[in-house]
Amino acid sequence: MNDDDEDDVVRQYELASVIDLREALTAAAIDFLDVDNERTIVIYQSAIIMLTATDGTATAARAFDAELWEPPAEEVGHEPAELLTILVEELLTMTGASLIE
């Protein structure tokens, strides 16, 4: 990782079943904006996160990346990577899906 990438936080997730990321965000009352068929901008605990379907689409994803674009405006008590993990756990809870280990 070079110096320009030090603050980049990206995690890849592979799911055991297909989920609708946008439906899960709606069910969890998390604000988001559709970008295109694969990408969704999420505002979570004042952080800006890009979810990108890497296998499928945002409404039928089997795998996706979560990238922290902007950290929370205020201190939320979590490291950036932890924030992504908490968001994904919330989405999994809303859909009943699980990750492939």
C-alpha positions as MATLAB code, in Angstrom:
seq = 'MNDDDEDDVVRQYELASVIDLREALTAAAIDFLDVDNERTIVIYQSAIIMLTATDGTATAARAFDAELWEPPAEEVGHEPAELLTILVEELLTMTGASLIE';
ca = [
       0.000    0.000    0.000;
       1.452    3.399   -0.902;
       1.119    6.581    1.154;
      -1.849    7.786   -0.919;
      -3.774    4.625    0.007;
      -3.113    4.728    3.768;
      -6.581    6.040    4.548;
      -8.382    3.792    2.031;
     -10.541    1.232    3.752;
     -12.103   -1.336    1.427;
     -13.505   -4.730    2.375;
     -14.777   -7.465    0.077;
     -17.718   -9.643    1.074;
     -18.979  -12.849   -0.543;
     -22.475  -13.977    0.384;
     -23.925  -17.457    0.714;
     -27.100  -16.228   -1.036;
     -28.203  -13.339   -3.214;
     -29.429  -10.230   -1.374;
     -30.954   -6.904   -2.348;
     -28.567   -4.373   -0.797;
     -30.989   -1.479   -1.259;
     -33.895   -3.348    0.295;
     -31.681   -4.235    3.270;
     -30.611   -0.589    3.666;
     -34.248    0.514    3.552;
     -35.257   -2.125    6.118;
     -32.451   -0.944    8.428;
     -33.512    2.720    7.966;
     -30.057    3.598    6.577;
     -29.879    6.524    4.150;
     -28.526    5.792    0.672;
     -28.401    7.069   -2.893;
     -28.538    4.906   -6.006;
     -25.595    5.577   -8.336;
     -26.140    2.881  -10.964;
     -27.017   -0.830  -11.152;
     -23.946   -1.848   -9.142;
     -23.117    1.110   -6.899;
     -24.902    2.639   -3.926;
     -23.666    5.499   -1.746;
     -24.515    4.935    1.923;
     -24.585    7.483    4.735;
     -23.970    5.512    7.918;
     -23.200    7.092   11.293;
     -22.282   10.247    9.318;
     -19.681    8.321    7.283;
     -19.962    8.029    3.505;
     -19.548    4.480    2.227;
     -19.708    3.148   -1.329;
     -21.223   -0.305   -1.737;
     -20.365   -1.881   -5.093;
     -21.884   -5.168   -6.216;
     -19.000   -7.223   -7.630;
     -21.110  -10.284   -8.458;
     -24.592   -9.314   -9.562;
     -26.295   -5.949   -9.087;
     -27.181   -3.817   -6.078;
     -30.643   -5.401   -6.073;
     -29.346   -8.966   -6.517;
     -25.813   -9.168   -5.128;
     -23.856  -12.301   -4.324;
     -20.668  -10.339   -3.564;
     -19.900   -6.690   -2.889;
     -17.195   -4.290   -1.812;
     -17.662   -1.732    0.950;
     -15.363    1.288    0.670;
     -15.137    4.086    3.209;
     -15.132    7.324    1.211;
     -15.361    9.742    4.125;
     -14.982    8.908    7.819;
     -17.695   10.008   10.248;
     -17.884   13.759   10.796;
     -17.831   13.133   14.544;
     -15.966   10.558   16.591;
     -18.218    7.465   16.725;
     -15.923    5.247   18.771;
     -15.126    2.818   15.940;
     -12.160    2.399   13.652;
     -13.062    2.776    9.941;
     -12.799   -0.970    9.264;
     -15.013   -1.680   12.288;
     -17.619    0.719   10.933;
     -17.778   -1.284    7.683;
     -18.109   -4.508    9.652;
     -20.962   -3.104   11.748;
     -22.781   -1.885    8.624;
     -22.432   -5.254    6.890;
     -23.589   -7.131   10.004;
     -26.671   -4.917   10.056;
     -27.377   -5.687    6.378;
     -26.948   -9.418    7.005;
     -29.342   -9.238    9.933;
     -31.960   -7.484    7.786;
     -31.718  -10.115    5.033;
     -31.015  -13.265    7.024;
     -28.016  -13.837    4.740;
     -24.562  -14.994    5.759;
     -21.041  -14.536    4.473;
     -18.981  -17.259    2.868;
     -15.978  -17.793    5.117;
];
